[in-house]
Amino acid sequence: MPRKFDPLEILRRPLMANLSTVAADGSPRNAPTWFVWEDDAIWLLGSTNSSSVKRLEADPRCAIEIVHFDNDAGVLLHLGMRGSAEIVRMNPDRFRRLLAKYLGAEKDWNSWFIENIARIDNPDGRLIKLAPERFFTNNVSYFRTGPDLAWPISEIDE
C-alpha cells in the first residue's frame, strides 16, 4: 500500500503549482505559478490585468495541483486542492516571502527582474488566495521500487 505523506512537505518546497480555472465559455485553463502556503491558504501571484485573476473574478472555482517528481530517487508525490479562490490586494511582505522561497535571500535577487517583472510595490498587484475546501494526496513513489519501498516523506496516521 502506498504510504501517505504530509501535504506540508510539498507546500514547503519551491515547486510549481498549476492553477486550473474556467473560462467564460466553460473551457478549462491552466497556468503554472509560484506559491507560498501561509495562514491555511495557498497564495499565488496575480495582477488586475492577468487572465487568471479575471477568470477567477468571474468564476472563483479552481483546482491547484503540485507534483514533486525525482526520477533518480523514485519519488512521485501529488498534492491537489479544490475550492473557490479569492482575489486580494497585494501584500508586499507576503510577496517578498513568496519570492524568497524561489529566489533565496533578497540581497541576491536580480534587480532587473524585481524592477521590471516582480514589481513588489505595483498598485495593480494582486494575490490569488485559495483556502482549500478539499485536499488530496497521491504517493505513487512505488513506480520504481514497488509499494514496500515507496519513499516516505512524513507518514501521517490513518
FENRA-V691028 format. One record per pair of residues at least 12 apart in sequence whose ideal C-beta (glycine too) atoms are under 7 Angstrom apart, sorted by the first residue. I is the first residue (numbers start at 1). GAP is how many residues later the second one is. Records with the same first field share a line. If there is no record, write none. Layout:
# FENRA-V691028
I->GAP  GAP
This chain:
# FENRA-V691028
1->146
2->137  138  140  145  148
3->136  147  149  152
4->133  135  151  152
5->72  132  134  147  148  149
6->147  148  150
7->72  128  130
9->144  145
10->56  58  67  69
11->26
13->55
14->87  88
15->51  53
16->16  17
17->16  18  25  27  47  49
18->12  14  46  47
19->12  14  25  33  43  45
20->42  43
21->31  34  35  41
22->33  37  39
23->32
24->34
29->26
31->21
33->12
34->64  68
36->58  61  62  65
38->56
40->91
41->88  89  90
42->22  39  88
43->51  55  84  86
44->83  84
45->53  82
46->41  80  81  82
47->75  77  78  79
48->76  78
49->75
52->76
53->34  73  75
56->29  31  72
57->30
60->24  25  26
61->23
62->23  68
63->17  18  19
64->17  66
65->13  15
66->13
73->78
74->67  69  70  71  77
75->66  76
76->64  65  67
77->62  64  76
78->59  60
79->58
80->56
81->49  51  53  54
82->50  51  52
83->47  48  49  50  51
85->43  44  45
86->43
87->39  41
88->38  39  41
89->37
90->32  35  36  37
91->36
92->28  29
94->33
95->25
96->24
99->19
